[in-house]
């Protein structure tokens, strides 16, 4: 097999992308968009009916606190005028465009963020691959794409129809006056990212793409082309997010995307389903962005090393698995969510509003739950608004997929309780859902201070742009961003910003310290890890046959993952075969059968027609192997009344030949060599007897 890392991605919002060549099939795993790149564009000037901000503005530069921005100041400070004033294009995986779409056989989508770039691929006329994803990923991903198209309409309405073949704004960026940061985003570090920019797809493109999708349920097995058995297992990252297990005739392979071992909302990481595979592809790059990795590339000495110590202990597999599934990380995540709620409450107490631009479905659901509980239990009466074109449909859908929720929330559903507490508040109309910021009902229901959940996290499109313009000068208001969003570049068009900014870092993958313990529990034979991961943690002491490292835009060749291939045969067919024990090999039998070897459900199967009777012992062997020994053959012929003598000779090539001359009952000869055996006789009966003699000294069927 071969693995090519097309993109290592960048955290939750931009998952990795890989191309896998397995059993002769090309498998694309995830097709994301780099949504962080649209920050180079300027938001649309707007008027949503709100009056301009009356709050005093103070020139608070977040860039001055950003070390990356300090470095950029040595060149030239980025200003709002440097941003591109045009309809945004979207950056796809650059390396994916180098592959012929018609040669892709299978596409596997691990989570909704890995789906956002798929309509660009399915637009290709030659694309004919089979697409698999979980039902929840398909539905949530479709909501996200439709919401993206809805928000993007503002640009098309403002700038009008543009050239779909080549954006004019690219020419303006190819000059020395343009800041290096913008050039790097547009052209890439090597200057060849230009072909990855695409104009956004339409709703029709989304519909056409989703028609090609085959959805799978949790742990459901699907068979591709009779060869590969594919199964989706929960990764714990979010609702519907999964890892992949692929079984084929040459062995089994597991693909681990960004995962969370214990989740507070989604189904936990499925450990048992991934145990004992021949190959494991570990593609979780998220640990490289976490705080536990220091600047010199090593694991911080302050981190907990209990997971490393358990490897050398005598604990059983169950104990190791239990150590992975502890609630330490989930409790830490809950503390972060509670802190966001407390900050929002403080702002409301001071008369300020809170804008939350986080778009992770699971985080939004938990924040709505905690804030609803907090408001209900306190004297604070602040309305909660959720503004999105798909808000009502998305929240309604999350009530219909209990199999992708964690055990605790499944139990609540069984008891007749809502899976998330905010659902009962939504029933009482305490959480207000609106499709757009200019909805008439929103204008009449609007009240400040308030708490608003609104996309988009890039702060370039959607309701968040209008609300940020309204509150940016209010030091009592709060903006909540997710870590990974460059606050300096994201807030550039809104300067000066006086409102408080809270940037939250939520868990997006398995912590690096837990990787050795995870490998000890899963026990794969071969592990493929990113080279950046292998450089930060020593895996050489693991009891694994082979650990291979892969790099971005390089193809890794993996040795054959299974030494032997088994063949299935039915009991009824096996009972009809006449087995012959070989002389040259003990405890080894062989039979002859006229039939076919088929591939079905990922396994070789032996089938036959109506001619099994040819396998009986009465049929003359059709195939022989081994070297004819002259003395035993001459003895066998003598028993049948055939006399002869042996003559040895050497050919011109130096090969030894032997000839048995037959004198009685008629003349003939048998010439044997390392390559073949030839029989020459005047009488057909004598030739037949000689063949019977060879049958006695050679194995054959």
C-alpha positions in Angstrom: 0.0 0.0 0.0 1.0 3.7 -0.4 0.1 6.7 1.7 0.3 10.3 0.5 -0.3 13.2 2.9 -1.9 15.9 0.7 -2.3 18.3 3.6 -1.5 18.2 7.3 -4.3 20.7 7.9 -4.6 23.1 10.8 -6.6 21.9 13.7 -10.4 21.3 13.9 -11.5 23.6 11.2 -9.0 22.3 8.6 -8.5 18.6 9.1 -5.8 16.6 7.3 -6.2 15.2 3.8 -4.7 11.9 2.6 -4.6 9.7 -0.5 -4.4 6.0 0.2 -3.6 3.3 -2.4 -4.9 0.0 -1.0 -5.5 -3.3 -2.9 -5.2 -1.3 -6.1 -7.9 1.2 -5.1 -7.3 5.0 -4.6 -9.0 6.2 -1.4 -9.2 9.9 -0.6 -9.7 10.6 3.1 -11.4 14.0 3.8 -11.7 17.0 1.5 -11.6 20.2 3.6 -11.5 23.9 3.0 -8.9 26.3 4.5 -11.5 28.8 5.8 -8.9 30.8 7.6 -7.6 32.0 4.3 -10.7 34.2 3.7 -9.4 36.6 6.3 -7.4 38.3 3.6 -10.7 39.7 2.3 -12.4 42.7 3.6 -16.0 42.3 4.9 -18.9 43.8 3.0 -19.9 47.4 4.0 -23.4 47.0 5.3 -26.4 48.7 6.9 -28.6 46.2 8.9 -30.9 48.8 10.4 -28.9 49.3 13.6 -27.6 52.7 14.4 -23.9 53.2 14.3 -22.0 52.5 17.5 -22.2 55.4 20.0 -19.6 54.0 22.3 -16.3 55.8 22.6 -13.5 54.1 20.8 -10.0 53.6 22.1 -7.2 52.4 19.9 -6.6 48.9 21.3 -4.3 47.0 19.0 -4.4 43.3 19.7 -1.5 42.9 17.2 0.8 44.6 19.6 0.4 41.7 22.0 0.8 39.1 19.2 4.5 37.9 18.7 3.7 37.0 15.1 2.6 40.5 14.4 5.7 42.0 16.2 7.8 40.1 13.6 5.6 41.5 10.8 6.1 45.1 12.0 9.8 44.8 11.0 8.5 44.8 7.4 5.4 46.9 7.3 2.4 47.0 9.6 -0.7 45.5 8.0 -3.6 47.9 7.6 -7.3 47.4 6.7 -6.5 49.0 3.3 -4.3 46.0 2.5 -7.2 43.6 2.7 -8.8 42.5 -0.6 -12.0 44.3 -1.5 -13.6 41.7 -3.8 -15.8 38.6 -3.7 -13.9 36.0 -1.7 -12.6 32.8 -3.3 -11.9 29.8 -1.2 -8.7 27.9 -0.7 -8.8 24.1 -1.2 -6.1 21.4 -0.7 -3.4 22.4 -3.2 -2.0 18.9 -3.8 -5.4 17.4 -4.5 -5.6 19.2 -7.8 -2.5 17.3 -9.0 -4.5 14.0 -8.9 -6.8 13.0 -11.7 -10.3 12.9 -10.3 -11.4 10.0 -12.5 -8.8 7.8 -10.9 -10.2 8.2 -7.3 -12.2 5.1 -6.4 -13.4 5.9 -2.8 -13.8 9.0 -0.7 -14.1 8.7 3.1 -15.2 11.8 5.1 -14.4 11.7 8.8 -16.3 14.7 10.1 -18.3 17.7 8.8 -15.3 19.9 8.4 -13.8 17.3 6.0 -16.8 17.6 3.8 -16.8 21.4 3.0 -14.5 21.1 -0.1 -16.1 18.0 -1.6 -18.5 19.9 -4.0 -15.5 21.3 -5.8 -14.3 17.7 -6.5 -17.7 16.3 -7.5 -18.1 19.1 -10.0 -15.4 17.4 -12.1 -17.0 15.6 -15.0 -14.7 12.6 -14.6 -15.4 12.1 -10.9 -17.1 8.8 -10.3 -15.9 7.6 -6.9 -18.0 6.1 -4.2 -18.4 8.5 -1.2 -18.9 7.2 2.4 -19.6 9.2 5.5 -21.8 8.8 8.6 -25.4 10.0 8.4 -24.7 12.7 11.1 -21.7 14.0 9.2 -23.6 14.2 6.0 -26.5 16.1 7.5 -24.5 18.5 9.7 -21.9 19.1 6.9 -24.7 19.9 4.4 -26.1 22.4 6.9 -22.7 24.0 7.2 -22.2 24.2 3.4 -25.7 25.7 2.9 -25.0 28.3 5.6 -21.7 29.2 4.0 -23.4 29.7 0.6 -26.2 31.8 2.3 -23.6 34.1 4.1 -21.6 34.4 0.9 -24.6 35.8 -1.0 -23.8 39.2 0.6 -20.6 39.5 -1.4 -22.3 38.5 -4.7 -25.1 41.0 -4.1 -22.5 43.8 -3.3 -19.9 43.1 -6.0 -22.1 41.6 -8.6 -21.3 38.6 -10.9 -17.6 38.2 -11.4 -15.3 36.3 -13.7 -15.4 32.6 -12.7 -12.2 31.7 -14.5 -9.6 34.0 -12.9 -10.0 36.5 -10.0 -8.7 40.0 -10.8 -7.6 40.6 -7.2 -4.7 38.2 -7.5 -2.9 40.5 -9.9 -3.0 43.3 -7.4 -1.3 41.1 -4.7 1.6 40.2 -6.9 3.7 43.2 -6.1 6.5 44.2 -3.7 4.3 46.6 -1.8 1.9 43.9 -0.6 2.7 42.7 2.9 4.4 39.3 3.2 1.6 37.9 5.3 -1.0 38.3 2.5 1.3 36.9 -0.1 2.0 33.9 2.0 -1.7 33.1 2.4 -2.5 33.6 -1.3 0.6 32.1 -3.0 1.9 29.8 -0.2 5.4 29.4 1.2 6.6 28.0 -2.1 4.6 30.3 -4.3 2.5 27.6 -6.0 -0.8 27.8 -4.1 -2.5 29.9 -6.8 -4.3 26.9 -8.3 -6.0 26.0 -5.0 -8.2 29.0 -5.0 -11.8 28.3 -6.2 -15.0 30.3 -6.5 -17.6 29.1 -4.0 -20.0 26.4 -5.2 -23.8 26.9 -5.3 -26.8 25.2 -3.6 -27.3 23.1 -6.7 -23.7 21.9 -6.5 -24.2 20.9 -2.9 -27.4 19.0 -3.8 -25.6 17.2 -6.6 -22.7 16.4 -4.3 -24.9 14.9 -1.6 -26.8 12.7 -4.0 -23.5 10.9 -4.6 -23.1 10.1 -0.9 -23.8 6.8 0.7 -24.4 7.3 4.4 -23.4 4.7 7.0 -24.6 4.1 10.5 -22.3 3.6 13.5 -20.2 0.5 13.1 -22.1 -0.5 9.9 -20.1 -2.6 7.5 -20.2 -1.6 3.8 -18.5 -3.5 1.0 -16.8 -1.7 -1.9 -16.4 -3.7 -5.1 -16.5 -7.0 -3.2 -13.0 -6.3 -2.0 -12.9 -3.7 0.8 -15.0 -3.9 4.0 -15.3 -0.3 5.4 -16.6 0.5 8.8 -17.1 3.9 10.6 -16.2 4.0 14.3 -16.8 6.9 16.6 -13.8 9.3 17.1 -15.3 11.3 19.9 -14.4 14.6 18.2 -17.9 15.7 17.5 -21.4 14.4 16.7 -21.0 12.0 13.7 -17.2 12.3 13.6 -15.5 8.9 13.0 -12.4 6.9 12.4 -12.2 4.3 9.7 -11.6 0.6 9.7 -10.8 -1.1 6.3 -10.6 -4.8 5.9 -9.4 -6.4 2.7 -7.8 -9.6 1.3 -4.3 -8.3 2.2 -5.1 -7.4 5.8 -6.7 -4.7 7.9 -6.1 -0.9 8.2 -7.3 1.6 10.7 -7.3 5.4 10.0 -7.3 7.6 13.1 -8.4 11.2 12.3 -8.6 14.0 14.9 -10.1 12.2 18.0 -11.1 12.8 21.6 -11.0 9.8 23.9 -13.8 10.9 26.3 -16.4 13.4 25.1 -19.0 15.3 27.1 -21.5 15.3 24.2 -20.5 12.9 21.5 -20.1 9.1 21.5 -16.7 8.2 23.0 -13.7 7.1 21.0 -14.2 3.4 20.0 -11.1 1.6 21.2 -12.3 -2.0 20.9 -13.2 -1.7 17.2 -9.7 -0.6 16.2 -7.6 -3.2 18.1 -5.2 -5.5 16.4 -5.1 -4.1 12.8 -2.2 -4.8 10.5 -1.7 -1.1 9.8 -2.7 2.0 11.7 -2.5 5.5 10.1 -2.3 8.1 12.8 -3.2 11.4 11.2 -4.0 13.5 14.3 -1.9 16.6 13.9 -3.8 18.6 16.5 -1.4 17.8 19.3 1.3 19.9 17.4 -0.8 23.1 18.0 -1.4 22.3 21.7 0.3 24.1 24.5 2.0 20.9 25.8 4.6 21.2 23.0 7.3 23.7 23.7 9.1 25.9 21.2 12.1 23.5 20.9 9.7 20.8 19.7 9.8 18.6 22.8 7.1 17.6 25.3 6.9 20.0 28.1 8.4 18.6 31.3 5.4 19.8 33.3 3.0 17.5 31.6 1.6 14.4 33.2 3.7 11.3 32.3 1.4 8.7 34.0 0.5 7.4 30.6 4.1 6.7 29.7 4.7 4.9 33.0 1.8 2.6 32.6 3.4 1.1 29.5 6.2 -0.5 31.5 3.8 -1.8 34.3 2.1 -5.1 34.5 -1.4 -3.8 33.9 -3.7 -5.7 31.7 -5.1 -4.3 28.5 -8.3 -3.4 30.4 -6.4 -1.3 32.8 -4.5 0.5 30.0 -7.8 1.2 28.2 -9.3 2.5 31.5 -6.4 4.9 31.9 -7.1 6.3 28.5 -10.8 6.8 29.2 -10.4 8.9 32.3 -12.4 12.1 32.6 -9.5 14.4 33.3 -9.6 16.0 29.9 -13.4 16.3 29.8 -13.5 18.0 33.2 -10.9 20.5 31.9 -13.1 21.2 28.9 -16.1 21.7 31.1 -14.1 24.2 33.2 -13.3 26.1 30.0 -17.0 26.2 29.0 -18.0 27.3 32.5 -15.4 30.1 32.3 -16.9 31.3 29.0 -20.3 31.4 30.7 -19.0 33.3 33.7 -17.4 35.9 31.4 -20.6 36.4 29.4 -22.5 36.8 32.7 -20.0 39.4 33.9 -20.4 41.4 30.7 -24.2 41.2 31.0 -24.1 42.4 34.6 -22.0 45.4 33.4 -24.6 46.1 30.6 -22.5 44.6 27.8 -23.5 42.0 25.2 -21.6 38.8 24.2 -20.9 37.7 20.7 -19.9 34.0 20.4 -18.5 33.1 16.9 -17.6 29.4 17.7 -19.1 27.1 15.1 -18.2 23.7 16.5 -21.6 22.0 16.9 -20.7 20.1 20.1 -19.2 23.2 21.8 -22.2 25.4 20.8 -24.7 22.8 22.2 -22.8 22.6 25.5 -22.5 26.4 25.8 -26.2 26.8 25.1 -26.9 24.2 27.8 -24.6 25.8 30.4 -25.8 29.4 29.7 -29.4 28.3 29.8 -28.9 26.6 33.2 -27.0 29.6 34.5 -29.6 32.1 33.5 -32.4 30.0 34.9 -30.7 29.6 38.2 -29.7 33.2 38.6 -31.4 36.6 38.8 -29.8 37.6 35.5 -32.4 37.8 32.7 -30.5 38.0 29.4 -32.0 36.8 26.1 -30.0 34.3 24.1 -30.1 34.6 20.3 -28.9 32.1 17.8 -28.6 33.7 14.3 -28.0 31.4 11.4 -29.8 30.3 8.2 -29.7 26.7 9.4 -30.0 27.2 13.2 -33.5 25.8 13.6 -32.9 22.8 11.4 -29.5 22.0 13.0 -30.7 22.1 16.6 -33.8 20.1 15.7 -31.6 17.4 13.9 -29.4 17.0 17.0 -32.4 15.5 18.8 -32.7 12.7 16.2 -29.3 11.1 16.4 -29.0 9.5 19.9 -26.6 6.8 18.7 -23.9 9.5 18.2 -24.3 11.0 21.7 -22.3 10.1 24.8 -23.7 7.4 27.2 -25.0 9.9 29.8 -27.1 11.8 27.2 -28.4 8.6 25.8 -29.6 7.6 29.2 -31.4 10.9 29.6 -33.2 10.3 26.3 -34.3 6.8 27.6 -35.7 8.4 30.7 -37.7 10.9 28.6 -35.5 13.9 29.3 -34.0 16.1 26.6 -30.5 15.2 25.6 -29.4 18.8 26.2 -30.9 21.0 28.9 -31.2 24.0 26.6 -33.9 22.1 24.5 -36.4 22.6 27.3 -35.6 26.3 27.4 -36.0 26.5 23.7 -39.4 25.0 24.1 -40.3 27.9 26.4 -39.0 30.4 23.8 -36.1 31.5 26.1 -33.6 30.8 23.3 -34.5 32.7 20.1 -33.6 31.2 16.7 -33.5 33.5 13.7 -32.3 32.7 10.1 -30.7 36.2 9.5 -29.9 39.4 11.3 -32.5 41.3 9.2 -35.3 39.0 10.1 -38.4 41.1 11.1 -39.0 39.0 14.2 -35.5 39.6 15.4 -35.9 43.4 15.1 -39.0 43.3 17.3 -37.5 40.8 19.8 -34.1 42.5 20.0 -33.0 43.4 23.5 -29.6 44.5 24.9 -27.6 43.3 26.7 -27.8 39.9 25.1 -25.8 36.8 24.3 -25.6 36.0 20.6 -24.3 32.9 18.8 -23.5 33.8 15.2 -21.2 32.7 12.4 -18.7 33.0 10.9 -15.5 32.4 13.0 -13.4 34.1 10.3 -15.2 37.4 11.1 -15.5 38.1 7.3 -19.1 37.0 6.6 -22.3 36.3 8.3 -24.1 38.0 11.2 -20.9 38.2 13.3 -19.6 41.0 11.0 -22.6 43.3 11.7 -22.7 42.6 15.4 -19.0 43.1 15.8 -19.3 46.5 14.0 -22.0 47.4 16.5 -20.3 46.5 19.7 -16.6 46.9 18.8 -16.3 50.2 20.7 -18.1 49.0 23.8 -15.5 48.0 26.5 -18.3 46.2 28.5 -19.1 43.8 25.6 -17.3 40.5 25.0 -16.2 38.7 21.8 -15.5 35.0 22.1 -13.2 33.4 19.5 -11.9 29.9 19.2 -8.2 29.3 19.3 -6.6 28.9 15.9 -8.2 32.1 14.6 -5.6 34.8 14.3 -7.2 37.6 16.3 -4.8 40.2 14.9 -5.8 39.5 11.2 -9.4 38.7 12.0 -10.0 41.9 13.9 -8.0 44.1 11.4 -11.0 45.6 9.6 -12.8 46.4 12.9 -10.0 48.6 14.5 -10.1 50.3 16.9 -11.6 47.5 19.1 -12.5 48.3 22.7 -14.5 45.3 23.6 -13.0 42.4 25.5 -11.8 39.5 23.5 -11.7 35.9 24.9 -9.9 33.4 22.8 -10.7 29.8 23.8 -8.7 26.6 23.1 -10.8 23.5 23.0 -9.5 20.0 22.7 -9.3 18.9 19.1 -7.4 15.7 19.3 -5.6 13.1 21.4 -2.9 14.6 23.7 0.6 13.6 22.6 1.4 12.0 25.9 -1.4 9.5 25.5 -0.2 8.2 22.1 2.2 5.5 23.5 -0.5 4.1 25.8 -3.0 4.2 22.9 -0.7 2.2 20.7 -0.1 -0.3 23.5 -3.9 -0.9 23.8 -4.6 -1.0 20.0 -1.5 -3.1 19.3 -1.2 -2.6 15.5 1.5 -4.4 13.6 2.6 -1.3 11.6 2.0 2.3 12.6 2.3 5.3 10.3 2.7 8.6 12.1 3.5 12.2 10.9 7.2 13.0 11.0 6.5 16.0 13.3 4.9 13.7 15.8 7.7 11.1 15.8 10.2 14.0 16.3 8.4 15.1 19.5 7.9 11.8 21.3 10.0 8.6 21.3 8.1 5.6 20.1 11.1 3.3 19.5 10.4 1.3 22.7 6.9 0.3 21.6 6.2 -3.4 21.0 5.2 -2.8 17.4 6.7 -4.5 14.3 7.4 -1.2 12.5 6.9 2.5 13.0 7.1 4.6 9.8 7.0 8.4 9.5 5.3 10.3 6.7 5.6 13.9 5.5 3.4 16.3 3.7 3.3 15.9 -0.1 5.4 12.8 0.0 4.4 9.2 -0.8 5.2 6.5 1.8 5.5 2.9 0.5 4.3 0.4 3.2 5.5 -3.2 3.0 2.9 -6.0 2.4 0.7 -6.0 5.5 -0.3 -9.6 5.4 2.0 -12.6 4.7 -0.7 -15.1 3.9 -4.0 -14.8 2.2 -6.8 -17.2 3.2 -9.4 -18.7 0.9 -12.9 -19.6 2.1 -14.5 -22.9 0.8 -17.9 -24.2 1.8 -18.3 -27.4 3.8 -20.4 -29.0 1.1 -17.9 -28.4 -1.6 -15.0 -29.5 0.6 -16.7 -32.9 1.3 -16.9 -33.6 -2.4 -13.2 -33.2 -3.0 -10.9 -36.2 -3.2 -7.7 -35.3 -1.3 -4.4 -36.9 -2.2 -1.5 -37.0 0.3 1.8 -35.9 -1.2 4.8 -38.1 -1.1 7.3 -35.2 -0.9 5.5 -33.2 1.8 4.1 -34.8 5.0 0.7 -33.7 6.3 -0.1 -31.9 3.1 -3.0 -32.8 0.9 -4.1 -31.6 -2.5 -7.2 -32.1 -4.7 -8.3 -31.1 -8.2 -11.3 -28.9 -8.8 -12.7 -27.2 -11.9 -14.1 -23.8 -10.6 -13.3 -20.2 -10.0 -11.6 -18.0 -7.4 -13.9 -15.0 -6.5 -13.5 -11.9 -4.4 -16.6 -11.3 -2.2 -17.0 -9.2 1.0 -13.3 -8.6 1.1 -12.4 -12.4 1.1 -11.3 -14.9 -1.4 -13.9 -17.5 -2.0 -13.5 -20.8 -4.0 -16.6 -21.7 -6.0 -17.3 -24.5 -8.5 -19.8 -25.4 -11.2 -21.4 -28.8 -11.9 -18.1 -30.6 -12.6 -16.8 -31.6 -9.2 -16.8 -35.2 -10.2 -13.6 -34.6 -12.1 -11.9 -34.3 -8.7 -12.3 -38.0 -8.0 -9.3 -40.1 -7.6 -10.1 -42.0 -10.8 -9.2 -39.0 -13.0 -5.7 -38.9 -14.4 -3.5 -36.1 -13.0 -3.3 -33.1 -15.2 -0.4 -31.4 -13.3 2.8 -32.8 -11.9 5.7 -31.2 -10.1 9.1 -32.3 -8.9 12.0 -34.0 -10.7 11.7 -37.4 -12.2 14.1 -39.8 -10.4 15.4 -42.4 -13.0 16.0 -45.3 -10.7 12.5 -45.3 -9.0 10.9 -44.8 -12.5 12.9 -47.6 -14.0 11.7 -49.8 -11.0 8.1 -48.9 -11.6 8.3 -49.7 -15.3 9.9 -53.0 -14.6 6.9 -54.0 -12.4 4.8 -53.4 -15.5 7.1 -55.6 -17.7 8.9 -52.7 -19.4 12.7 -53.1 -19.5 15.2 -50.3 -20.1 18.6 -48.8 -19.3 19.8 -45.4 -18.1 22.3 -43.2 -20.0 23.6 -39.9 -18.5 24.9 -37.0 -20.6 25.6 -33.2 -20.4 24.2 -30.6 -22.7 26.0 -27.7 -24.3 24.6 -25.4 -21.6 26.2 -27.6 -18.9 22.8 -29.1 -17.8 22.7 -32.8 -16.9 20.3 -34.9 -18.9 19.3 -38.5 -18.4 17.8 -40.8 -21.0 16.1 -44.1 -20.2 16.2 -46.3 -23.3 13.2 -48.7 -23.6 14.0 -52.0 -25.3 11.1 -54.3 -24.4 8.2 -54.8 -25.3 8.9 -52.1 -27.9 11.5 -49.4 -28.4 11.2 -46.0 -26.9 13.0 -43.5 -24.7 12.4 -41.1 -21.8 14.5 -38.0 -21.7 14.6 -36.1 -18.4 16.2 -32.8 -17.5 15.7 -29.9 -15.0 13.4 -28.2 -17.4 11.1 -31.0 -18.7 10.5 -34.7 -19.3 9.9 -36.0 -22.8 8.4 -39.5 -23.7 8.9 -41.1 -27.1 7.5 -44.5 -27.9 6.4 -46.5 -31.0 3.5 -48.1 -29.2 0.7 -46.0 -27.6 0.1 -48.6 -24.9 3.8 -48.4 -23.9 3.6 -44.6 -23.8 0.5 -44.9 -21.5 2.3 -47.3 -19.2 5.3 -45.0 -19.0 2.9 -42.2 -18.0 1.4 -44.4 -15.3 5.0 -45.1 -14.0 5.7 -41.3 -13.8 2.4 -40.9 -11.9 3.7 -43.3 -9.3 6.9 -41.5 -8.6 5.7 -37.8 -8.9 3.1 -35.9 -7.0 0.3 -34.6 -9.2 -3.4 -33.8 -9.4 
